[in-house]
Amino acid sequence: TNSLALKTAKVDENTPDPRGGKFDRDPSTGKLDGHVRETAKEFFTKLFPGFTREDHREGVKLISKMMSRTGITSVTDASGTPDDLRAYQDARDAGDLSVRVYCHIYNAFMDQMLAAGIHTGLGDEWVKVGAQKCVCDGSISERTARLSQSYIGRPNDFGILVTDEEHLYALSRKAHESGWQLGTHANGDVGIDTTLRVYERLQKEMPRKDPRYRLEHCTVINDSLVARIKALGAIPTPFSTYAYYHGEKMKEYGADRVNNMFALRTFLDAGIRPTQASDYPPGPFEPMMALRSEVTRTDAKGNVWGAKQRVSVEEAIRVGTINGAFASYEENIKGSIEPGKLADLVVLGQDPFKVDPMELINIPVERTMAGGKWVWES
């Protein structure tokens, strides 16, 4: 147990679990075991030192280089702040931004955005304001996603609902009526159901043409949820590298449930347009790892997790390119290589359509181009 961190944050055995979070305790003693879940982390993050404007710009410069070398040309910041938005612009102005950024804004900052008259779409082809980001439930890798059936081996654990439906509705309505796209973190089937009810209610009360509601992660699905996603025209963004990187954790969901997780096959067969998300840092962002994970559904040791959801190489590439552009309203300017679109592309050392799918992760990136400029060369 990190007793010093707990003491510094003034957390002890008498500290109640916050709304939407949890301090894990030893079941035999009731004492804190040091594991902090979901909103409980805010006791600690508020103690972090502040960062300067230059720190933020340097951070963008670093992550741009990291992503360009793996063949990435566009990203979505899944939970940005006004400081992040400024940092992306500062890095672009300094010539240090080599990836295009669609920046979701976390709901805590929405009043600032609304007061300035800002909404989804403001920006240019390099830095653009994305969706309002809310969080409905917990995490897949931390096993806190809110489920309708308990976790394997933990009969009383159904995960955490971080934001209840009425609160999520209030946050979403304010953004929706102001022209914002909505992007809500929803992992478990209960979290997805809750989020869909909010989206369905908003579209009924204040219908908008082509809202492209996003379900960030949309992990544990069932037939009923899929039908509602299709009817709403919502966009699931399942984890791209989790089967490969977090495979050993899947046993806590059970084989039947894993066959309905990161469900690209089901979404595509239903006529839905999913894209993908690494959720970095919880999941690696390398596209070649994503291809291996989505096409084979194997982890690093070769174990198979949810074979039912395998897709082809071509399908996996489309999910991460043209579907990704669609999710940010940019399918007319990027996502494919054709006349009139942005000159963003990658040169690979091998043809992903010809190698053994298990070897997709080993394909080297030789060059990355963004905006007609080589931003990475091996």
C-alpha positions in Angstrom: 0.0 0.0 0.0 1.3 3.5 -0.9 0.7 4.8 2.6 2.5 8.1 1.9 0.3 8.9 -1.0 -2.9 8.1 1.0 -1.6 10.2 3.9 -0.8 13.2 1.6 -4.2 13.0 0.0 -5.8 12.8 3.5 -7.4 9.4 2.7 -7.8 6.9 5.5 -10.1 4.1 6.6 -12.8 6.6 7.5 -12.9 8.2 4.1 -16.1 7.3 2.3 -16.1 6.2 -1.4 -16.8 9.2 -3.6 -19.7 9.2 -6.0 -18.6 7.2 -9.1 -15.5 5.9 -7.4 -14.1 3.5 -4.9 -11.2 2.9 -2.5 -10.5 -0.8 -2.4 -10.2 -2.4 1.1 -8.9 -5.7 2.3 -12.0 -7.8 2.8 -10.6 -9.4 6.0 -9.4 -6.2 7.8 -11.3 -3.4 6.1 -8.1 -1.5 5.7 -7.2 0.4 2.5 -5.1 -1.7 0.1 -3.9 1.2 -2.0 -6.1 0.5 -5.1 -8.0 3.6 -6.2 -10.8 3.4 -8.8 -12.5 5.9 -11.1 -13.4 9.3 -9.5 -11.5 8.4 -6.3 -8.3 9.2 -8.2 -9.3 12.9 -8.0 -8.1 12.9 -4.4 -4.6 12.5 -5.8 -4.7 14.2 -9.2 -5.5 17.5 -7.5 -2.1 17.3 -5.8 -0.1 17.1 -9.0 2.1 20.1 -9.8 0.9 22.5 -12.5 2.4 22.6 -15.9 3.4 25.7 -17.8 2.3 26.6 -21.3 5.7 25.6 -22.6 5.4 22.3 -20.8 2.2 21.6 -22.7 3.7 22.5 -26.0 6.7 20.3 -25.5 4.4 17.5 -24.5 2.6 17.8 -27.8 5.9 17.9 -29.7 6.9 14.6 -28.0 3.7 12.7 -28.5 3.6 13.9 -32.2 7.0 12.3 -32.8 5.9 9.1 -31.0 2.8 8.8 -33.1 4.3 9.8 -36.5 7.0 7.1 -36.2 4.2 4.4 -35.9 2.4 5.7 -39.0 -0.4 7.7 -37.4 -1.4 10.9 -39.1 -4.7 11.8 -37.2 -5.7 11.4 -33.6 -8.6 12.1 -31.3 -7.8 13.5 -27.9 -10.4 11.8 -25.9 -10.6 14.2 -22.9 -9.0 17.5 -23.7 -9.0 20.8 -21.8 -8.7 24.4 -22.9 -4.9 24.2 -22.0 -4.6 21.2 -24.3 -6.3 22.9 -27.1 -4.0 25.9 -26.8 -1.0 23.5 -26.6 -2.0 21.9 -29.9 -2.2 25.3 -31.6 1.1 26.5 -30.0 2.8 23.3 -31.3 1.3 23.8 -34.8 2.5 27.4 -34.9 6.0 26.3 -33.9 6.1 23.6 -36.5 6.0 20.8 -33.9 2.6 19.2 -34.6 2.9 16.3 -37.1 -0.5 14.7 -36.4 -4.0 16.2 -36.9 -6.0 16.5 -33.7 -9.7 16.2 -33.1 -9.9 17.4 -29.5 -12.8 16.3 -27.4 -13.4 18.7 -24.4 -14.1 17.2 -21.0 -17.5 18.3 -19.7 -16.0 20.1 -16.7 -14.8 22.8 -19.1 -17.9 23.2 -21.1 -19.1 26.4 -19.5 -15.9 28.1 -20.6 -16.4 26.8 -24.2 -20.1 27.8 -24.3 -19.4 31.3 -22.9 -16.9 31.8 -25.8 -19.4 30.5 -28.4 -17.3 27.5 -29.2 -18.7 24.2 -30.4 -17.7 21.1 -32.3 -16.0 21.8 -35.7 -14.2 25.0 -34.8 -10.7 25.0 -36.1 -8.8 23.9 -39.2 -7.5 20.7 -40.8 -4.8 20.4 -38.1 -6.5 21.3 -34.8 -10.3 21.0 -34.5 -12.7 21.1 -31.6 -14.3 17.6 -31.2 -17.1 16.3 -29.0 -18.1 17.0 -25.4 -16.6 14.2 -23.4 -18.5 12.6 -20.5 -17.9 9.4 -18.6 -20.8 7.0 -17.9 -19.1 4.0 -16.3 -15.7 2.4 -15.5 -12.8 0.7 -17.2 -12.3 -2.6 -19.0 -8.6 -3.0 -18.1 -9.3 -2.1 -14.4 -12.5 -4.3 -14.4 -14.7 -1.4 -13.3 -17.0 -1.2 -16.4 -20.7 -1.4 -15.2 -22.1 -4.8 -16.2 -25.5 -6.4 -16.0 -23.9 -9.6 -14.8 -21.1 -9.8 -12.3 -17.4 -10.3 -13.0 -16.1 -13.8 -13.0 -15.1 -14.8 -9.5 -16.6 -11.7 -7.9 -20.3 -12.4 -7.6 -21.1 -9.1 -5.9 -19.1 -6.9 -8.3 -20.9 -5.4 -11.2 -18.5 -2.5 -11.8 -19.0 1.3 -11.3 -21.5 3.7 -12.8 -19.5 6.9 -12.7 -22.3 9.2 -13.8 -26.0 8.4 -13.3 -28.5 8.8 -16.1 -30.1 12.1 -15.0 -26.8 13.8 -14.4 -25.4 12.5 -17.8 -28.6 13.8 -19.4 -28.2 17.2 -18.0 -24.5 17.5 -19.1 -25.3 16.2 -22.5 -28.4 18.3 -23.1 -26.5 21.5 -22.5 -23.9 20.6 -25.1 -26.3 19.0 -27.6 -28.5 22.1 -27.8 -25.4 24.3 -28.3 -24.3 22.4 -31.4 -21.8 19.9 -29.8 -21.2 16.4 -30.9 -21.4 14.1 -27.9 -18.8 11.5 -27.0 -19.5 9.4 -23.9 -17.3 6.8 -22.3 -19.5 3.7 -22.0 -17.8 0.3 -21.6 -20.2 -2.1 -19.9 -23.6 -3.1 -21.3 -25.3 -1.1 -18.5 -23.1 1.9 -19.3 -23.9 1.6 -23.0 -27.6 1.2 -22.3 -27.6 4.3 -20.0 -25.8 6.4 -22.6 -28.1 5.3 -25.4 -31.1 6.2 -23.4 -29.7 9.7 -23.0 -28.9 10.0 -26.7 -32.4 8.7 -27.7 -34.1 11.1 -25.4 -32.1 14.1 -26.7 -32.8 13.2 -30.3 -36.5 12.9 -29.5 -36.7 16.2 -27.6 -34.3 18.2 -29.7 -33.7 16.3 -33.0 -30.6 17.2 -34.9 -29.6 16.2 -38.4 -26.6 13.9 -38.4 -25.5 14.2 -34.7 -23.0 11.3 -35.0 -23.3 10.4 -31.3 -20.2 8.6 -30.2 -20.0 5.7 -27.8 -16.4 5.8 -26.6 -15.3 2.2 -26.3 -18.7 0.6 -26.4 -17.2 -2.7 -25.3 -19.7 -5.2 -23.9 -22.7 -5.4 -26.3 -25.8 -7.5 -26.9 -28.3 -7.7 -29.8 -30.6 -5.2 -28.3 -27.9 -2.6 -27.9 -26.6 -3.2 -31.4 -30.1 -2.6 -32.8 -30.5 0.7 -30.9 -27.0 1.9 -32.0 -28.0 1.2 -35.6 -31.3 3.0 -35.3 -29.6 6.0 -33.8 -26.8 6.1 -36.2 -24.3 6.2 -33.3 -20.6 5.5 -33.7 -18.9 2.9 -31.5 -15.2 3.3 -30.9 -14.0 0.0 -29.5 -10.5 -0.6 -28.2 -8.1 -1.4 -31.0 -5.2 -3.1 -29.1 -6.9 -4.6 -26.0 -7.2 -8.2 -27.2 -3.5 -8.3 -27.8 -2.3 -6.1 -24.9 -4.8 -6.9 -22.2 -5.6 -10.4 -23.1 -4.8 -11.9 -19.7 -7.5 -9.7 -18.1 -10.3 -11.0 -20.4 -10.7 -14.2 -18.2 -12.5 -12.0 -15.7 -15.2 -11.4 -18.2 -15.7 -15.0 -19.3 -15.6 -16.5 -22.8 -19.3 -15.8 -23.7 -18.9 -12.1 -22.8 -15.5 -11.7 -24.5 -17.2 -12.9 -27.7 -19.3 -9.8 -27.5 -16.5 -7.4 -26.6 -14.6 -5.0 -29.0 -17.3 -6.2 -31.4 -16.1 -5.0 -34.8 -17.5 -8.0 -36.6 -21.0 -7.5 -35.1 -21.0 -3.8 -35.8 -19.9 -4.2 -39.4 -22.4 -7.0 -40.1 -25.2 -4.8 -38.6 -24.3 -1.9 -41.0 -22.9 0.3 -38.3 -19.7 2.4 -38.9 -17.4 1.8 -36.0 -14.0 3.4 -35.7 -11.4 2.4 -33.1 -9.5 3.8 -30.1 -6.3 2.9 -28.4 -7.3 4.8 -25.2 -3.6 5.5 -24.8 -2.0 5.3 -22.2 -4.2 2.4 -21.0 -3.7 0.8 -24.4 -0.9 1.1 -26.8 -1.6 3.2 -29.9 0.6 1.4 -32.6 -1.6 0.7 -35.6 0.3 -2.5 -36.5 -0.6 -3.9 -33.1 -4.2 -2.9 -33.6 -4.3 -4.8 -36.9 -2.9 -7.9 -35.2 -5.3 -7.6 -32.4 -8.5 -7.0 -34.5 -7.7 -9.5 -37.2 -6.5 -12.4 -35.1 -8.0 -11.6 -31.6 -4.9 -13.0 -30.0 -2.8 -11.7 -27.2 1.0 -11.5 -27.1 1.2 -15.2 -26.1 -1.1 -16.4 -28.9 -4.2 -17.0 -26.7 -7.4 -16.3 -28.5 -10.0 -13.9 -27.0 -13.3 -13.6 -28.7 -12.7 -15.2 -32.1 -16.3 -14.4 -33.1 -15.3 -10.8 -33.5 -12.4 -11.2 -36.0 -12.4 -9.0 -39.0 -10.3 -9.0 -42.2 -7.2 -6.9 -42.8 -9.1 -4.7 -45.2 -12.0 -4.2 -42.8 -9.6 -3.3 -39.9 -7.8 -0.7 -42.1 -11.1 0.9 -43.1 -12.3 1.0 -39.5 -9.1 3.0 -38.5 -9.0 5.3 -41.6 -12.2 6.2 -43.4 -14.4 5.3 -40.5 -12.2 7.4 -38.2 -12.6 10.4 -40.5 -16.4 9.9 -40.5 -16.5 9.9 -36.7 -15.0 13.4 -36.8 -17.1 14.7 -39.7 -14.0 14.7 -41.9 -14.6 11.9 -44.4 -14.6 14.4 -47.3 -11.0 15.5 -46.6 -9.2 12.5 -45.2 -9.4 8.8 -44.4 -8.5 7.6 -47.9 -5.9 8.4 -50.6 -7.8 10.0 -53.5 -7.7 13.3 -55.4 -8.8 16.3 -53.4 -8.1 14.8 -50.0 -5.2 15.7 -47.6 -1.9 14.1 -48.5 -1.6 11.9 -45.4 -0.2 8.4 -45.9 2.2 5.8 -44.6 4.7 3.6 -46.3 5.1 0.1 -44.8 8.0 -2.3 -45.2 5.7 -5.2 -46.0 2.2 -5.6 -47.5 -0.3 -6.2 -44.7 -2.5 -8.1 -47.2 0.2 -10.7 -47.9 1.9 -11.4 -44.5 0.7 -14.0 -42.0 -1.8 -12.1 -39.8 0.2 -13.1 -36.7 3.1 -11.1 -38.2 1.1 -7.9 -38.8 2.5 -6.4 -35.6 6.1 -6.8 -37.0 5.5 -4.8 -40.2 7.9 -1.8 -40.1 6.9 1.8 -40.8 9.3 3.2 -43.3 7.8 6.7 -43.8 4.9 8.8 -42.6 3.5 11.7 -44.6 1.2 14.4 -43.2 0.1 17.4 -45.3 2.4 16.4 -48.2 5.5 16.4 -45.9 7.5 13.5 -44.7 7.2 13.8 -40.9 8.9 10.4 -40.2 11.5 8.5 -42.0 13.1 5.3 -40.7 
